């Protein structure tokens, strides 16, 4: 399987909703078994909530502040982040070019 970033980014933002008034900032890229991959490019407010699977972020471009369980850290292109299932997390202060791959995998509730 192969996916290219350009067409996915061109499809963003997606449909608007109460949760994402500026449009959904993510697009599905790949899936196999329990694994799924998305591109995520939030602008303004990142309204994501805890997920039911473990996840990895691979920052493709830009910078942001990443808040994980109330701990703040700076992230930039080239960084990788791990978030266990059900942990609270989101991005703030995203640069205009902030984009990250997100990989979800494993059982519901994570591999604790």
C-alpha positions in Angstrom: 0.0 0.0 0.0 1.1 3.5 -0.7 -0.3 6.9 0.0 0.9 10.4 -1.0 0.6 13.4 1.2 -0.3 16.0 -1.4 -3.8 14.7 -2.4 -4.7 14.2 1.3 -3.7 17.7 2.3 -5.6 19.0 -0.7 -8.7 17.4 0.7 -8.5 19.3 3.9 -10.3 20.8 5.7 -13.2 18.3 5.3 -16.8 18.7 6.5 -17.7 21.1 9.2 -19.4 20.1 12.4 -20.1 21.4 15.9 -16.8 19.9 17.0 -14.8 21.1 14.0 -16.5 24.4 12.9 -13.5 25.1 10.5 -13.8 21.6 9.0 -12.3 18.3 10.0 -8.5 18.6 9.9 -7.8 15.0 9.2 -8.1 12.5 6.3 -7.9 8.7 6.3 -4.8 7.5 4.5 -4.3 3.7 5.0 -5.9 0.9 7.0 -5.1 -2.8 7.6 -6.3 -4.9 10.5 -6.3 -2.8 13.7 -3.9 -0.2 12.1 -5.0 3.0 10.5 -3.1 6.0 9.3 -4.4 9.6 9.0 -2.9 12.9 8.1 -3.8 15.6 10.7 -3.4 19.3 10.0 -5.3 21.2 12.7 -5.7 25.0 12.4 -6.9 27.2 15.2 -8.3 24.9 17.9 -7.5 21.2 18.1 -10.7 19.7 19.5 -9.6 16.1 19.5 -10.5 13.9 22.5 -8.8 10.8 23.9 -8.8 7.8 21.5 -9.6 4.2 22.2 -6.3 2.9 20.6 -2.6 3.7 21.1 -1.3 6.2 18.7 1.9 7.6 17.2 2.3 11.1 15.7 5.1 11.8 13.2 5.4 15.5 12.7 5.9 16.2 9.0 6.2 20.0 9.0 5.8 23.0 11.2 5.8 23.5 14.9 3.3 23.3 17.8 2.9 22.9 21.5 1.8 19.4 22.4 -0.2 18.9 25.6 -0.2 15.4 26.9 -1.9 14.7 30.3 -1.3 18.4 31.2 2.4 18.3 30.3 3.4 20.8 27.6 6.2 20.2 25.2 7.4 21.9 22.0 7.3 19.8 18.8 8.6 20.3 15.3 9.2 18.6 12.0 11.0 15.3 12.5 9.6 14.6 16.0 7.7 11.4 16.9 5.2 11.2 19.8 3.5 8.3 21.5 0.1 8.6 23.2 -1.4 5.6 25.1 -5.1 4.9 24.5 -7.4 7.1 26.6 -4.8 9.7 27.5 -5.8 13.3 27.1 -3.8 15.2 24.5 -4.0 18.0 21.9 -1.9 20.5 20.0 -1.9 24.2 20.6 -0.1 27.2 18.9 0.3 25.3 15.6 2.2 27.0 12.9 0.4 27.6 9.6 2.3 24.7 8.0 1.8 22.2 10.9 1.1 18.6 9.6 1.5 15.3 11.2 0.9 11.6 10.4 -1.2 9.8 13.0 -1.0 6.0 13.3 -3.6 4.1 15.4 -3.1 0.4 16.2 -3.8 -2.4 18.6 -6.8 -3.4 20.7 -9.4 -1.1 22.1 -8.0 0.3 25.4 -4.4 0.0 24.1 -1.6 -2.4 24.8 -1.3 -1.7 28.6 
